[in-house]
Amino acid sequence: MDNNPLKHFITVEEYCGRYPWPSEAGMRWLIFNAKQKGISNCFIRVSRRVLIDEQAFLRWLEEHRGVAATPYKHQA
């Protein structure tokens, strides 16, 4: 659990300017599917803008390094 009250939030554009993965489209897909992927704690919505908790997202990436992805099943 993160006890740091001073979290660092960045925009999708800022994240994509700093890191090579995921692409902007990929990040937006992760945001859209955040609840299903278990990463909704990495994002906050302010009006229409989505901000990324940079440290929480990087921690999630590290925890899932080398984990085989489960196939995505499109639900109609």
N, C-alpha and C positions, 0 to 999 in steps of 0.2 A: 504494500500500500504506500502510496506517495504522500509523505507528510509535508512536502514543500508547498506553502501557501502561495508562493510566487511562481506560478507555472508560466511557461513561455509558450504563447500561442502564436502561430504564424498562419498566413494564408496559403492556399493551395499553390498559388503562383510562386510565393517565396520558397515553399518546400521544394518545388520542382526546379527552382533555380539553384538550390543547394545540393540536391541529391539526384543521382541518375535514375533511380527506380523508386516507385513506379512513375510512369509518365503521367502527365496531367489527366489524360483520359482514364488511365488506370486508377489514379487516386480518386477521381470522381466516382468510379465504379465501386471502389472500396467504401467510400463515404455512403453511397446509396445502399450498399449491402452491409453496412457496419454492424447492425444488430444481428444479422444472420452469421456474420464472421466473428462475433464476439469482441469487436473493437469499438463499440459505440462510446466507450469512455475516453477515446482518443480524439474525439471531435466535439465541438460545441457550435451551435447555430446562433448567430446574432443577426436577426432579421433574415435576409436572404443569403447572407455570407456565412460560410463554414470556416471555422478556424481549427487548426490542428494543434493538439498538445504535442509538441515536437518530441519531448522526452518519452512520453507514454507511447507514442507511435514507434519510435526507435527501439524502445524496450520490447514492444510486441514483435517487431521484426526480428530482433535478436532471439527471442523465445521460440520463434517459428523457423529459424534457420535450419535448413536441411529437412524440414518436415514435408513429407509428400502431400501435395495438394489433393483434396477430395474433389472428384469431378463435380462441376456445377450442373445442376439439373434445373433447366428453365421451367418455371411453372406458368402455365397459360392462364 
